[in-house]
């Protein structure tokens, strides 16, 4: 098992990367099944498995292993952000607006270019009565959506912006 390989030889970079890959795959599986919080925990474990490689990620380690670790970190951040956005949406649906806002702000910190995260944050803030912040979030979502975004998505952001801009 990879855990024993890492314990036996902490400098074995390939074992660290493969362990992170295993956690990442587990997170993907969990997220696809709707188990969002366990998926986030798996992504965090994957990141933690890469921590010992930190000095090697500056290009001084084996090039193939370093490249794989860097690609994995990028994928982890993207999947974590997507999962946090989905978790935020589920929390909005359940009425947990504070939990939703926290998840969505974490998502935006990882992926500031995510129109979906901004749009969901706009909805959350609108429901919390924070109109100015909601307007900013919906406008950000519209700006990020771009010309190729699906029409229903753009319509959602526009309607949210209208509602946030309407007189109370």
SEMISE-339219 format. One record per residue: residue in one letter; x, y, z of N, C-alpha, C, CB in turn. Coordinates in steps of 0.2 Angstrom, whole numbers, padded with zeros to 4 digits, always signed. Glycine has a CB too. Example, Ala and Ser with C-alpha at 12.3 -4.5 7.8 and 13.67 -1.06 7.14 Angstrom:
<sites>
a+0066-0028+0039+0062-0022+0039+0066-0016+0039+0057-0022+0045;s+0064-0011+0035+0068-0005+0036+0064+0000+0039+0070-0003+0029;
</sites>
This chain:
<sites>
x+0004-0006+0000+0000+0000+0000+0004+0006+0000-0005+0000+0006;x+0002+0012-0003+0006+0018-0004+0007+0021+0003+0002+0022-0008;x+0003+0020+0008+0005+0023+0014+0011+0020+0017-0001+0022+0019;x+0011+0014+0017+0017+0010+0019+0024+0012+0015+0016+0003+0019;x+0023+0013+0009+0028+0015+0005+0031+0022+0006+0027+0015-0003;x+0026+0026+0008+0028+0033+0010+0032+0033+0017+0022+0038+0010;x+0029+0029+0021+0032+0028+0028+0039+0025+0028+0027+0024+0033;x+0040+0020+0024+0046+0017+0023+0051+0021+0020+0045+0011+0020;x+0049+0026+0015+0054+0030+0012+0051+0037+0010+0056+0026+0005;x+0051+0041+0015+0048+0048+0015+0050+0052+0009+0049+0052+0021;x+0056+0050+0006+0059+0054+0000+0056+0051-0007+0066+0054+0001;x+0052+0046-0006+0050+0043-0013+0044+0047-0016+0048+0035-0011;x+0046+0052-0020+0041+0056-0023+0036+0053-0026+0045+0061-0027;x+0037+0048-0030+0032+0045-0034+0027+0042-0030+0035+0039-0039;x+0028+0039-0024+0023+0036-0019+0019+0042-0017+0027+0033-0014;x+0022+0048-0015+0018+0053-0013+0013+0055-0018+0022+0059-0011;x+0015+0056-0025+0010+0058-0030+0005+0053-0031+0015+0059-0036;x+0007+0046-0031+0002+0041-0032-0003+0041-0027+0005+0034-0033;x-0001+0042-0021-0006+0042-0015-0010+0048-0016-0002+0043-0008;x-0008+0054-0018-0012+0060-0019-0017+0058-0025-0008+0066-0021;x-0015+0055-0030-0019+0053-0036-0025+0048-0033-0015+0049-0041;x-0023+0044-0029-0028+0039-0026-0034+0043-0022-0025+0034-0022;x-0032+0048-0018-0036+0052-0014-0040+0056-0019-0033+0056-0009;x-0037+0059-0024-0041+0063-0029-0046+0059-0032-0036+0066-0034;x-0045+0053-0035-0050+0049-0038-0055+0047-0033-0046+0042-0040;x-0054+0046-0027-0059+0045-0022-0064+0051-0021-0056+0043-0015;x-0061+0057-0021-0065+0063-0021-0069+0064-0027-0060+0069-0020;x-0066+0062-0033-0070+0063-0039-0076+0058-0039-0066+0061-0045;x-0075+0052-0036-0080+0047-0036-0086+0049-0031-0078+0040-0033;x-0084+0052-0025-0088+0054-0020-0092+0060-0022-0084+0056-0014;x-0089+0065-0026-0092+0071-0028-0098+0069-0033-0087+0076-0031;x-0096+0064-0038-0101+0062-0043-0107+0059-0040-0097+0057-0048;x-0106+0056-0034-0112+0053-0031-0115+0057-0026-0109+0047-0027;x-0113+0064-0026-0117+0069-0022-0114+0069-0015-0124+0067-0021;x-0109+0065-0013-0106+0066-0006-0101+0071-0006-0103+0059-0004;x-0103+0077-0006-0099+0083-0007-0094+0084-0001-0103+0089-0008;x-0096+0084+0005-0092+0085+0011-0086+0080+0011-0095+0085+0017;x-0088+0073+0010-0083+0068+0010-0078+0069+0004-0086+0061+0010;x-0080+0071-0001-0076+0073-0007-0071+0078-0006-0080+0075-0013;x-0073+0083-0002-0069+0089+0000-0063+0086+0004-0073+0095+0003;x-0065+0082+0009-0060+0079+0013-0055+0075+0010-0064+0074+0019;x-0057+0071+0004-0053+0067+0000-0048+0072-0004-0057+0063-0005;x-0051+0077-0006-0046+0082-0010-0041+0085-0005-0050+0088-0013;x-0043+0086+0001-0039+0089+0006-0033+0084+0008-0042+0091+0013;x-0035+0077+0008-0030+0072+0009-0025+0072+0004-0034+0065+0011;x-0028+0073-0002-0023+0072-0008-0018+0078-0008-0028+0073-0015;x-0021+0084-0006-0016+0090-0006-0011+0088+0000-0020+0096-0004;x-0013+0086+0005-0009+0084+0011-0003+0079+0009-0013+0081+0017;x-0005+0074+0005+0000+0069+0002+0005+0072-0002-0004+0064-0002;x+0004+0078-0005+0009+0082-0009+0013+0086-0005+0005+0085-0014;x+0011+0088+0001+0015+0093+0005+0023+0091+0006+0012+0093+0012;x+0024+0085+0007+0032+0083+0007+0035+0085+0001+0032+0076+0009;x+0032+0085-0005+0035+0087-0011+0036+0094-0012+0031+0084-0017;x+0034+0098-0007+0034+0106-0008+0041+0108-0011+0033+0109-0002;x+0047+0106-0008+0053+0109-0011+0054+0106-0018+0059+0107-0006;x+0052+0100-0020+0053+0098-0026+0048+0101-0032+0051+0090-0026;x+0043+0104-0029+0038+0107-0034+0041+0114-0037+0032+0108-0031;x+0047+0116-0035+0050+0122-0038+0054+0120-0044+0055+0125-0033;x+0054+0113-0046+0057+0111-0052+0064+0107-0051+0059+0117-0057;x+0066+0107-0044+0072+0103-0043+0071+0096-0042+0074+0106-0036;x+0065+0093-0042+0064+0086-0042+0064+0083-0049+0057+0085-0038;x+0062+0076-0049+0062+0073-0055+0057+0076-0059+0060+0065-0054;x+0058+0078-0066+0054+0082-0070+0047+0079-0071+0057+0083-0076;x+0047+0072-0072+0040+0069-0074+0036+0069-0067+0041+0062-0076;x+0039+0068-0062+0035+0068-0055+0033+0075-0053+0040+0065-0050;x+0037+0080-0054+0036+0086-0053+0030+0089-0057+0042+0091-0054;x+0030+0087-0064+0025+0089-0068+0018+0086-0066+0027+0088-0075;x+0019+0080-0065+0012+0076-0063+0010+0079-0056+0014+0069-0062;x+0014+0081-0051+0012+0084-0045+0008+0091-0046+0017+0084-0040;x+0011+0095-0051+0009+0101-0052+0002+0101-0056+0014+0105-0057;x+0001+0096-0060-0005+0095-0064-0010+0093-0059-0004+0090-0069;x-0008+0088-0054-0013+0086-0049-0015+0092-0045-0010+0080-0045;x-0011+0096-0043-0013+0102-0039-0018+0106-0042-0007+0106-0037;x-0017+0107-0049-0021+0111-0052-0028+0108-0053-0019+0112-0060;x-0028+0101-0054-0035+0098-0054-0038+0098-0047-0033+0090-0056;x-0034+0097-0042-0037+0097-0035-0040+0104-0034-0032+0096-0030;x-0037+0109-0035-0040+0116-0034-0047+0116-0038-0035+0121-0036;x-0047+0114-0045-0052+0115-0049-0058+0111-0046-0051+0113-0056;x-0057+0105-0044-0062+0100-0042-0064+0102-0035-0060+0093-0041;x-0060+0105-0031-0062+0107-0024-0067+0113-0025-0056+0109-0020;x-0065+0118-0030-0069+0124-0031-0076+0122-0034-0066+0128-0036;x-0076+0117-0038-0082+0115-0041-0087+0111-0036-0081+0110-0047;x-0084+0107-0031-0087+0104-0026-0090+0109-0021-0083+0099-0023;x-0086+0114-0019-0088+0119-0015-0094+0123-0018-0082+0124-0013;x-0094+0125-0024-0099+0128-0027-0106+0124-0027-0098+0130-0035;x-0105+0117-0028-0111+0113-0028-0113+0112-0020-0109+0106-0030;x-0109+0112-0016-0111+0112-0009-0114+0118-0007-0104+0111-0004;x-0112+0124-0009-0115+0130-0008-0122+0131-0010-0111+0136-0011;x-0123+0128-0016-0130+0128-0019-0134+0123-0015-0129+0125-0027;x-0132+0118-0013-0136+0113-0009-0138+0116-0002-0132+0106-0008;x-0133+0120+0000-0134+0124+0007-0139+0129+0006-0128+0126+0010;x-0139+0133+0000-0144+0138-0001-0151+0134-0001-0143+0141-0008;x-0152+0129-0005-0158+0125-0005-0161+0123+0002-0157+0119-0010;x-0156+0121+0006-0158+0119+0013-0159+0125+0018-0153+0114+0016;x-0158+0131+0016-0159+0137+0020-0153+0138+0024-0164+0135+0024;x-0147+0135+0024-0141+0136+0027-0137+0142+0024-0137+0130+0028;x-0139+0148+0024-0136+0153+0020-0129+0155+0023-0141+0159+0020;x-0128+0154+0029-0121+0156+0031-0116+0150+0029-0121+0156+0039;x-0118+0144+0029-0114+0139+0027-0113+0139+0019-0117+0132+0029;x-0118+0141+0016-0118+0142+0009-0113+0148+0007-0125+0144+0006;x-0114+0153+0010-0109+0159+0009-0102+0157+0010-0111+0165+0013;x-0101+0153+0016-0094+0151+0017-0091+0147+0012-0094+0147+0024;x-0095+0142+0010-0093+0137+0004-0091+0141-0002-0098+0132+0003;x-0096+0145-0004-0095+0149-0010-0089+0154-0010-0102+0153-0012;x-0088+0157-0005-0082+0161-0004-0076+0157-0005-0082+0165+0002;x-0076+0151-0002-0070+0147-0002-0069+0145-0010-0070+0141+0002;x-0074+0144-0013-0074+0142-0020-0071+0147-0024-0081+0140-0023;x-0073+0153-0023-0071+0159-0027-0064+0161-0025-0075+0165-0025;x-0062+0159-0019-0054+0160-0018-0050+0156-0022-0053+0159-0010;x-0053+0149-0023-0049+0145-0027-0049+0146-0034-0051+0138-0025;x-0055+0148-0037-0057+0149-0044-0061+0156-0045-0061+0143-0047;x-0057+0161-0044-0061+0168-0045-0064+0169-0052-0056+0173-0044;x-0063+0165-0057-0066+0166-0063-0072+0161-0064-0061+0164-0068;x-0075+0158-0059-0080+0154-0059-0087+0158-0059-0080+0149-0054;x-0090+0159-0065-0096+0162-0065-0102+0159-0061-0099+0163-0072;x-0102+0152-0061-0107+0149-0057-0106+0150-0049-0106+0141-0058;x-0100+0150-0047-0099+0152-0040-0101+0159-0038-0091+0151-0038;x-0099+0164-0042-0102+0171-0041-0109+0171-0042-0099+0175-0046;x-0112+0168-0046-0120+0168-0047-0123+0165-0041-0122+0164-0053;x-0121+0159-0038-0124+0156-0032-0122+0161-0026-0121+0149-0031;x-0117+0164-0026-0115+0169-0020-0120+0174-0021-0108+0171-0021;x-0122+0177-0027-0126+0182-0028-0133+0180-0025-0127+0184-0035;x-0135+0174-0027-0142+0172-0024-0142+0171-0017-0143+0165-0027;x-0137+0169-0014-0136+0168-0007-0136+0175-0003-0129+0164-0005;x-0133+0179-0006-0133+0186-0003-0139+0190-0003-0127+0190-0006;x-0142+0189-0009-0149+0191-0010-0154+0189-0005-0152+0190-0017;x-0154+0182-0004-0158+0179+0001-0157+0182+0008-0158+0172+0001;x-0150+0184+0009-0148+0186+0016-0150+0194+0017-0141+0185+0017;x-0152+0197+0011-0154+0204+0011-0148+0208+0010-0157+0205+0018;x-0143+0206+0008-0137+0210+0006-0137+0212-0001-0130+0206+0008;x-0141+0217-0003-0142+0219-0010-0136+0221-0013-0147+0224-0010;x-0132+0225-0010-0126+0228-0013-0121+0223-0015-0123+0234-0009;x-0120+0219-0010-0115+0213-0011-0118+0208-0016-0114+0209-0005;x-0124+0207-0016-0128+0203-0021-0127+0206-0028-0135+0202-0019;x-0128+0212-0029-0127+0215-0036-0120+0214-0038-0129+0223-0035;x-0115+0215-0034-0108+0214-0036-0107+0207-0038-0103+0216-0030;x-0110+0202-0034-0109+0195-0036-0112+0193-0043-0111+0191-0030;x-0118+0196-0044-0122+0194-0050-0118+0198-0056-0129+0196-0050;x-0116+0204-0055-0112+0207-0060-0106+0204-0062-0111+0214-0058;x-0102+0201-0057-0096+0197-0058-0098+0191-0062-0093+0195-0051;x-0103+0188-0060-0105+0182-0064-0107+0183-0071-0112+0178-0060;x-0110+0189-0072-0112+0191-0079-0105+0192-0083-0116+0197-0079;x-0101+0196-0080-0095+0198-0083-0090+0191-0085-0091+0202-0079;x-0091+0186-0080-0087+0180-0081-0090+0175-0086-0085+0177-0075;x-0096+0176-0087-0100+0171-0091-0098+0171-0098-0108+0172-0090;x-0097+0177-0101-0094+0177-0107-0100+0175-0113-0089+0172-0108;x-0098+0176-0119-0103+0176-0124-0105+0168-0126-0100+0178-0130;x-0102+0163-0123-0103+0157-0125-0107+0153-0119-0097+0153-0127;x-0109+0157-0114-0112+0154-0108-0119+0152-0110-0112+0159-0102;x-0122+0146-0108-0129+0144-0109-0134+0150-0107-0131+0138-0105;x-0139+0151-0112-0143+0156-0111-0147+0156-0104-0149+0156-0117;x-0149+0150-0102-0152+0150-0095-0148+0152-0089-0155+0143-0094;x-0142+0151-0090-0137+0153-0085-0136+0161-0085-0130+0150-0086;x-0136+0164-0091-0135+0171-0091-0142+0174-0089-0134+0173-0099;x-0147+0171-0091-0154+0174-0089-0154+0174-0081-0160+0170-0092;x-0152+0168-0078-0152+0168-0071-0148+0174-0068-0149+0161-0068;x-0142+0175-0070-0138+0181-0068-0141+0187-0069-0131+0180-0071;x-0144+0188-0075-0147+0195-0076-0153+0196-0071-0150+0195-0083;x-0157+0190-0071-0163+0191-0066-0161+0192-0059-0168+0185-0066;x-0156+0189-0057-0153+0190-0050-0151+0198-0049-0147+0186-0049;x-0148+0200-0054-0145+0207-0054-0151+0212-0054-0141+0209-0061;x-0156+0210-0058-0162+0215-0058-0166+0215-0051-0168+0212-0063;x-0166+0209-0048-0169+0208-0041-0165+0212-0036-0170+0201-0039;x-0158+0211-0036-0154+0214-0032-0154+0222-0032-0147+0212-0032;x-0155+0224-0038-0155+0231-0040-0162+0235-0039-0153+0233-0047;x-0167+0231-0038-0174+0233-0037-0175+0237-0030-0179+0228-0037;x-0179+0242-0030-0180+0245-0023-0183+0240-0018-0185+0251-0024;x-0181+0241-0012-0183+0236-0007-0191+0237-0006-0180+0237+0000;
</sites>
